[in-house]
Structures are given as C-alpha cells and as structure tokens.
Amino acid sequence: MLKLASAEQHLRELSPSAFAALGAEGVAYIKPVEVDGEWLCAVFLADGRQVAVVSRRDLAEVIVRQNDLEPVSVH
C-alpha cells in the first residue's frame, strides 16, 4: 500500500506537460477550486488547460465522460 501512495503522490507532483507525456491524453482531472469565495469543481485536460468549472463533482464527471475522457480526482 505504501508504494501505491508514493506513486500517487508522485503523479500529483508532475507538471501538466510531464503528465500529458505519460500518454494521458484521454484523461481529464477534476479538482476543487475557489472562485469568489465559493468552492467549485474544475475540469482540466492532461496538459493543464482548464476547460470547465461547475458547481458539483457529478456534473464535472458528466462533462468529462461526454467528451470521451476518463475522470481522475486531484485533491
């Protein structure tokens, strides 16, 4: 389990371009962002481009899946 946690932490520390270079073009990540004092869910492509901000995580997942991408959480 320790190796998995270590690998997961390593992935979170990758730059957007390094993450995209891993072949993650079909992945979008979802992370919480604060906008005007309100916590929302942002959708980012593997290269780091933000493509959407919505009020709920389930909506973010729908956006990702409708665009033939696999959602990944970033905390």
N, CA, C and O atoms as a printed pandas DataFrame, in Angstrom:
     atom_number atom_name residue_name chain_id  residue_number  x_coord  y_coord  z_coord
0              1         N          MET        A               1    0.821   -1.200    0.000
1              2        CA          MET        A               1    0.000    0.000    0.000
2              3         C          MET        A               1    0.861    1.259    0.000
3              4         O          MET        A               1    0.494    2.264   -0.609
4              5         N          LEU        A               2    1.990    1.206    0.674
5              6        CA          LEU        A               2    2.878    2.353    0.732
6              7         C          LEU        A               2    3.373    2.732   -0.661
7              8         O          LEU        A               2    3.459    3.916   -0.986
8              9         N          LYS        A               3    3.702    1.729   -1.490
9             10        CA          LYS        A               3    4.170    2.018   -2.843
10            11         C          LYS        A               3    3.093    2.720   -3.657
11            12         O          LYS        A               3    3.398    3.640   -4.415
12            13         N          LEU        A               4    1.844    2.305   -3.514
13            14        CA          LEU        A               4    0.750    2.931   -4.238
14            15         C          LEU        A               4    0.603    4.384   -3.814
15            16         O          LEU        A               4    0.462    5.263   -4.665
16            17         N          ALA        A               5    0.633    4.651   -2.513
17            18        CA          ALA        A               5    0.510    6.023   -2.023
18            19         C          ALA        A               5    1.663    6.874   -2.525
19            20         O          ALA        A               5    1.466    8.038   -2.875
20            21         N          SER        A               6    2.865    6.310   -2.564
21            22        CA          SER        A               6    4.034    7.035   -3.045
22            23         C          SER        A               6    3.897    7.348   -4.537
23            24         O          SER        A               6    4.202    8.461   -4.966
24            25         N          ALA        A               7    3.453    6.398   -5.309
25            26        CA          ALA        A               7    3.257    6.607   -6.745
26            27         C          ALA        A               7    2.172    7.650   -6.993
27            28         O          ALA        A               7    2.304    8.493   -7.880
28            29         N          GLU        A               8    1.106    7.588   -6.211
29            30        CA          GLU        A               8    0.018    8.551   -6.346
30            31         C          GLU        A               8    0.520    9.963   -6.047
31            32         O          GLU        A               8    0.185   10.909   -6.761
32            33         N          GLN        A               9    1.317   10.103   -5.000
33            34        CA          GLN        A               9    1.871   11.417   -4.655
34            35         C          GLN        A               9    2.780   11.912   -5.776
35            36         O          GLN        A               9    2.759   13.095   -6.118
36            37         N          HIS        A              10    3.568   11.021   -6.342
37            38        CA          HIS        A              10    4.468   11.396   -7.434
38            39         C          HIS        A              10    3.671   11.924   -8.629
39            40         O          HIS        A              10    4.060   12.917   -9.243
40            41         N          LEU        A              11    2.573   11.272   -8.955
41            42        CA          LEU        A              11    1.746   11.724  -10.076
42            43         C          LEU        A              11    1.168   13.110   -9.814
43            44         O          LEU        A              11    1.053   13.920  -10.734
44            45         N          ARG        A              12    0.808   13.384   -8.575
45            46        CA          ARG        A              12    0.246   14.700   -8.235
46            47         C          ARG        A              12    1.283   15.807   -8.344
47            48         O          ARG        A              12    0.927   16.974   -8.505
48            49         N          GLU        A              13    2.555   15.455   -8.258
49            50        CA          GLU        A              13    3.625   16.453   -8.312
50            51         C          GLU        A              13    4.137   16.703   -9.723
51            52         O          GLU        A              13    4.972   17.584   -9.925
52            53         N          LEU        A              14    3.653   15.944  -10.701
53            54        CA          LEU        A              14    4.090   16.126  -12.083
54            55         C          LEU        A              14    3.573   17.442  -12.647
55            56         O          LEU        A              14    2.474   17.887  -12.316
56            57         N          SER        A              15    4.377   18.051  -13.496
57            58        CA          SER        A              15    3.911   19.240  -14.207
58            59         C          SER        A              15    2.861   18.797  -15.226
59            60         O          SER        A              15    2.830   17.629  -15.611
60            61         N          PRO        A              16    2.007   19.711  -15.663
61            62        CA          PRO        A              16    0.994   19.336  -16.672
62            63         C          PRO        A              16    1.601   18.738  -17.935
63            64         O          PRO        A              16    1.052   17.787  -18.491
64            65         N          SER        A              17    2.723   19.277  -18.396
65            66        CA          SER        A              17    3.324   18.737  -19.621
66            67         C          SER        A              17    3.904   17.348  -19.386
67            68         O          SER        A              17    3.835   16.494  -20.270
68            69         N          ALA        A              18    4.474   17.110  -18.208
69            70        CA          ALA        A              18    5.002   15.780  -17.892
70            71         C          ALA        A              18    3.870   14.776  -17.772
71            72         O          ALA        A              18    4.005   13.630  -18.201
72            73         N          PHE        A              19    2.754   15.197  -17.193
73            74        CA          PHE        A              19    1.587   14.329  -17.059
74            75         C          PHE        A              19    1.059   13.951  -18.441
75            76         O          PHE        A              19    0.742   12.789  -18.693
76            77         N          ALA        A              20    0.966   14.923  -19.321
77            78        CA          ALA        A              20    0.474   14.659  -20.674
78            79         C          ALA        A              20    1.413   13.728  -21.428
79            80         O          ALA        A              20    0.969   12.918  -22.241
80            81         N          ALA        A              21    2.700   13.843  -21.161
81            82        CA          ALA        A              21    3.686   13.000  -21.839
82            83         C          ALA        A              21    3.568   11.536  -21.436
83            84         O          ALA        A              21    4.102   10.668  -22.126
84            85         N          LEU        A              22    2.887   11.246  -20.343
85            86        CA          LEU        A              22    2.700    9.868  -19.898
86            87         C          LEU        A              22    1.672    9.130  -20.750
87            88         O          LEU        A              22    1.405    7.952  -20.515
88            89         N          GLY        A              23    1.108    9.797  -21.716
89            90        CA          GLY        A              23    0.093    9.171  -22.550
90            91         C          GLY        A              23   -1.293    9.339  -21.977
91            92         O          GLY        A              23   -2.175    8.519  -22.229
92            93         N          ALA        A              24   -1.493   10.385  -21.214
93            94        CA          ALA        A              24   -2.765   10.609  -20.545
94            95         C          ALA        A              24   -3.673   11.540  -21.342
95            96         O          ALA        A              24   -4.494   12.251  -20.763
96            97         N          GLU        A              25   -3.533   11.540  -22.651
97            98        CA          GLU        A              25   -4.351   12.426  -23.467
98            99         C          GLU        A              25   -5.843   12.154  -23.292
99           100         O          GLU        A              25   -6.661   13.050  -23.503
100          101         N          GLY        A              26   -6.205   10.938  -22.912
101          102        CA          GLY        A              26   -7.598   10.573  -22.742
102          103         C          GLY        A              26   -8.100   10.764  -21.328
103          104         O          GLY        A              26   -9.150   10.240  -20.955
104          105         N          VAL        A              27   -7.340   11.525  -20.532
105          106        CA          VAL        A              27   -7.686   11.721  -19.131
106          107         C          VAL        A              27   -7.945   13.202  -18.878
107          108         O          VAL        A              27   -7.259   14.069  -19.419
108          109         N          ALA        A              28   -8.927   13.468  -18.063
109          110        CA          ALA        A              28   -9.157   14.827  -17.558
110          111         C          ALA        A              28   -9.193   14.724  -16.049
111          112         O          ALA        A              28   -9.704   13.749  -15.497
112          113         N          TYR        A              29   -8.655   15.721  -15.388
113          114        CA          TYR        A              29   -8.690   15.656  -13.938
114          115         C          TYR        A              29   -9.610   16.718  -13.370
115          116         O          TYR        A              29   -9.781   17.800  -13.931
116          117         N          ILE        A              30  -10.186   16.372  -12.249
117          118        CA          ILE        A              30  -11.172   17.211  -11.575
118          119         C          ILE        A              30  -10.595   17.597  -10.225
119          120         O          ILE        A              30  -10.145   16.744   -9.461
120          121         N          LYS        A              31  -10.612   18.883   -9.943
121          122        CA          LYS        A              31  -10.130   19.302   -8.635
122          123         C          LYS        A              31  -10.950   20.484   -8.138
123          124         O          LYS        A              31  -11.496   21.254   -8.928
124          125         N          PRO        A              32  -11.028   20.614   -6.820
125          126        CA          PRO        A              32  -11.770   21.744   -6.259
126          127         C          PRO        A              32  -10.999   23.046   -6.474
127          128         O          PRO        A              32   -9.776   23.088   -6.345
128          129         N          VAL        A              33  -11.736   24.102   -6.801
129          130        CA          VAL        A              33  -11.150   25.432   -6.951
130          131         C          VAL        A              33  -12.061   26.429   -6.236
131          132         O          VAL        A              33  -13.276   26.242   -6.169
132          133         N          GLU        A              34  -11.465   27.468   -5.716
133          134        CA          GLU        A              34  -12.248   28.508   -5.051
134          135         C          GLU        A              34  -12.420   29.679   -6.008
135          136         O          GLU        A              34  -11.442   30.222   -6.521
136          137         N          VAL        A              35  -13.666   30.062   -6.244
137          138        CA          VAL        A              35  -13.990   31.171   -7.127
138          139         C          VAL        A              35  -14.908   32.113   -6.365
139          140         O          VAL        A              35  -16.018   31.737   -5.989
140          141         N          ASP        A              36  -14.448   33.323   -6.140
141          142        CA          ASP        A              36  -15.238   34.330   -5.410
142          143         C          ASP        A              36  -15.754   33.798   -4.078
143          144         O          ASP        A              36  -16.908   34.029   -3.717
144          145         N          GLY        A              37  -14.901   33.088   -3.353
145          146        CA          GLY        A              37  -15.254   32.570   -2.033
146          147         C          GLY        A              37  -16.107   31.316   -2.036
147          148         O          GLY        A              37  -16.513   30.842   -0.975
148          149         N          GLU        A              38  -16.384   30.772   -3.210
149          150        CA          GLU        A              38  -17.218   29.568   -3.321
150          151         C          GLU        A              38  -16.373   28.426   -3.879
151          152         O          GLU        A              38  -15.603   28.626   -4.818
152          153         N          TRP        A              39  -16.514   27.222   -3.301
153          154        CA          TRP        A              39  -15.777   26.054   -3.789
154          155         C          TRP        A              39  -16.548   25.391   -4.911
155          156         O          TRP        A              39  -17.709   25.018   -4.746
156          157         N          LEU        A              40  -15.890   25.248   -6.060
157          158        CA          LEU        A              40  -16.476   24.641   -7.249
158          159         C          LEU        A              40  -15.561   23.518   -7.728
159          160         O          LEU        A              40  -14.481   23.309   -7.174
160          161         N          CYS        A              41  -15.996   22.800   -8.755
161          162        CA          CYS        A              41  -15.196   21.719   -9.335
162          163         C          CYS        A              41  -14.721   22.149  -10.720
163          164         O          CYS        A              41  -15.526   22.503  -11.582
164          165         N          ALA        A              42  -13.415   22.113  -10.921
165          166        CA          ALA        A              42  -12.842   22.488  -12.214
166          167         C          ALA        A              42  -12.389   21.229  -12.949
167          168         O          ALA        A              42  -11.930   20.264  -12.338
168          169         N          VAL        A              43  -12.525   21.260  -14.253
169          170        CA          VAL        A              43  -12.078   20.167  -15.118
170          171         C          VAL        A              43  -10.871   20.670  -15.906
171          172         O          VAL        A              43  -10.921   21.722  -16.544
172          173         N          PHE        A              44   -9.791   19.898  -15.848
173          174        CA          PHE        A              44   -8.558   20.230  -16.550
174          175         C          PHE        A              44   -8.182   19.083  -17.474
175          176         O          PHE        A              44   -8.372   17.916  -17.131
176          177         N          LEU        A              45   -7.650   19.412  -18.641
177          178        CA          LEU        A              45   -7.095   18.393  -19.524
178          179         C          LEU        A              45   -5.724   17.993  -19.001
179          180         O          LEU        A              45   -5.162   18.672  -18.142
180          181         N          ALA        A              46   -5.194   16.910  -19.508
181          182        CA          ALA        A              46   -3.907   16.406  -19.039
182          183         C          ALA        A              46   -2.784   17.414  -19.232
183          184         O          ALA        A              46   -1.797   17.381  -18.497
184          185         N          ASP        A              47   -2.914   18.307  -20.205
185          186        CA          ASP        A              47   -1.862   19.305  -20.432
186          187         C          ASP        A              47   -1.992   20.518  -19.525
187          188         O          ASP        A              47   -1.207   21.461  -19.625
188          189         N          GLY        A              48   -2.994   20.494  -18.630
189          190        CA          GLY        A              48   -3.148   21.575  -17.661
190          191         C          GLY        A              48   -4.163   22.638  -18.033
191          192         O          GLY        A              48   -4.445   23.529  -17.232
192          193         N          ARG        A              49   -4.716   22.562  -19.230
193          194        CA          ARG        A              49   -5.718   23.560  -19.626
194          195         C          ARG        A              49   -7.024   23.338  -18.883
195          196         O          ARG        A              49   -7.556   22.228  -18.866
196          197         N          GLN        A              50   -7.537   24.395  -18.270
197          198        CA          GLN        A              50   -8.834   24.317  -17.602
198          199         C          GLN        A              50   -9.913   24.471  -18.667
199          200         O          GLN        A              50   -9.881   25.406  -19.467
200          201         N          VAL        A              51  -10.876   23.536  -18.668
201          202        CA          VAL        A              51  -11.906   23.572  -19.709
202          203         C          VAL        A              51  -13.309   23.777  -19.170
203          204         O          VAL        A              51  -14.231   24.048  -19.939
204          205         N          ALA        A              52  -13.489   23.652  -17.855
205          206        CA          ALA        A              52  -14.824   23.852  -17.296
206          207         C          ALA        A              52  -14.732   24.084  -15.793
207          208         O          ALA        A              52  -13.802   23.624  -15.132
208          209         N          VAL        A              53  -15.714   24.806  -15.272
209          210        CA          VAL        A              53  -15.902   24.962  -13.829
210          211         C          VAL        A              53  -17.396   24.820  -13.586
211          212         O          VAL        A              53  -18.203   25.534  -14.181
212          213         N          VAL        A              54  -17.756   23.895  -12.708
213          214        CA          VAL        A              54  -19.160   23.636  -12.412
214          215         C          VAL        A              54  -19.363   23.560  -10.907
215          216         O          VAL        A              54  -18.405   23.500  -10.137
216          217         N          SER        A              55  -20.620   23.563  -10.507
217          218        CA          SER        A              55  -20.934   23.614   -9.082
218          219         C          SER        A              55  -20.801   22.278   -8.357
219          220         O          SER        A              55  -20.617   22.249   -7.140
220          221         N          ARG        A              56  -20.894   21.171   -9.098
221          222        CA          ARG        A              56  -20.870   19.860   -8.430
222          223         C          ARG        A              56  -19.946   18.893   -9.154
223          224         O          ARG        A              56  -19.760   18.966  -10.368
224          225         N          ARG        A              57  -19.373   17.983   -8.368
225          226        CA          ARG        A              57  -18.449   16.989   -8.927
226          227         C          ARG        A              57  -19.146   16.075   -9.933
227          228         O          ARG        A              57  -18.562   15.743  -10.965
228          229         N          ASP        A              58  -20.375   15.668   -9.654
229          230        CA          ASP        A              58  -21.054   14.771  -10.587
230          231         C          ASP        A              58  -21.247   15.426  -11.950
231          232         O          ASP        A              58  -21.196   14.745  -12.974
232          233         N          LEU        A              59  -21.467   16.734  -11.978
233          234        CA          LEU        A              59  -21.576   17.441  -13.254
234          235         C          LEU        A              59  -20.230   17.467  -13.973
235          236         O          LEU        A              59  -20.169   17.327  -15.194
236          237         N          ALA        A              60  -19.161   17.645  -13.216
237          238        CA          ALA        A              60  -17.824   17.627  -13.806
238          239         C          ALA        A              60  -17.546   16.266  -14.444
239          240         O          ALA        A              60  -17.001   16.194  -15.545
240          241         N          GLU        A              61  -17.918   15.195  -13.755
241          242        CA          GLU        A              61  -17.712   13.852  -14.303
242          243         C          GLU        A              61  -18.502   13.644  -15.583
243          244         O          GLU        A              61  -18.007   13.015  -16.517
244          245         N          VAL        A              62  -19.720   14.160  -15.640
245          246        CA          VAL        A              62  -20.541   14.039  -16.850
246          247         C          VAL        A              62  -19.856   14.747  -18.016
247          248         O          VAL        A              62  -19.786   14.207  -19.120
248          249         N          ILE        A              63  -19.355   15.948  -17.771
249          250        CA          ILE        A              63  -18.659   16.700  -18.821
250          251         C          ILE        A              63  -17.467   15.905  -19.340
251          252         O          ILE        A              63  -17.255   15.802  -20.548
252          253         N          VAL        A              64  -16.702   15.352  -18.423
253          254        CA          VAL        A              64  -15.515   14.586  -18.812
254          255         C          VAL        A              64  -15.918   13.379  -19.653
255          256         O          VAL        A              64  -15.367   13.169  -20.734
256          257         N          ARG        A              65  -16.863   12.592  -19.175
257          258        CA          ARG        A              65  -17.273   11.371  -19.885
258          259         C          ARG        A              65  -17.939   11.670  -21.228
259          260         O          ARG        A              65  -17.764   10.913  -22.182
260          261         N          GLN        A              66  -18.701   12.766  -21.316
261          262        CA          GLN        A              66  -19.338   13.116  -22.587
262          263         C          GLN        A              66  -18.315   13.482  -23.651
263          264         O          GLN        A              66  -18.625   13.484  -24.843
264          265         N          ASN        A              67  -17.115   13.788  -23.229
265          266        CA          ASN        A              67  -16.044   14.125  -24.166
266          267         C          ASN        A              67  -15.060   12.971  -24.327
267          268         O          ASN        A              67  -13.905   13.161  -24.709
268          269         N          ASP        A              68  -15.549   11.769  -24.025
269          270        CA          ASP        A              68  -14.770   10.534  -24.196
270          271         C          ASP        A              68  -13.438   10.562  -23.457
271          272         O          ASP        A              68  -12.426   10.078  -23.964
272          273         N          LEU        A              69  -13.448   11.136  -22.249
273          274        CA          LEU        A              69  -12.274   11.169  -21.391
274          275         C          LEU        A              69  -12.571   10.400  -20.115
275          276         O          LEU        A              69  -13.728   10.143  -19.784
276          277         N          GLU        A              70  -11.520   10.041  -19.412
277          278        CA          GLU        A              70  -11.657    9.336  -18.132
278          279         C          GLU        A              70  -11.364   10.321  -17.014
279          280         O          GLU        A              70  -10.300   10.940  -17.002
280          281         N          PRO        A              71  -12.305   10.480  -16.056
281          282        CA          PRO        A              71  -12.070   11.434  -14.967
282          283         C          PRO        A              71  -11.104   10.901  -13.913
283          284         O          PRO        A              71  -11.134    9.722  -13.559
284          285         N          VAL        A              72  -10.250   11.790  -13.422
285          286        CA          VAL        A              72   -9.308   11.484  -12.353
286          287         C          VAL        A              72   -9.423   12.604  -11.326
287          288         O          VAL        A              72   -9.475   13.780  -11.687
288          289         N          SER        A              73   -9.461   12.238  -10.046
289          290        CA          SER        A              73   -9.551   13.246   -8.989
290          291         C          SER        A              73   -8.177   13.745   -8.585
291          292         O          SER        A              73   -7.207   12.988   -8.563
292          293         N          VAL        A              74   -8.109   15.008   -8.272
293          294        CA          VAL        A              74   -6.913   15.618   -7.701
294          295         C          VAL        A              74   -7.381   16.374   -6.472
295          296         O          VAL        A              74   -8.256   17.235   -6.555
296          297         N          HIS        A              75   -6.795   16.049   -5.339
297          298        CA          HIS        A              75   -7.224   16.680   -4.073
298          299         C          HIS        A              75   -6.207   17.675   -3.613
299          300         O          HIS        A              75   -6.388   18.306   -2.572
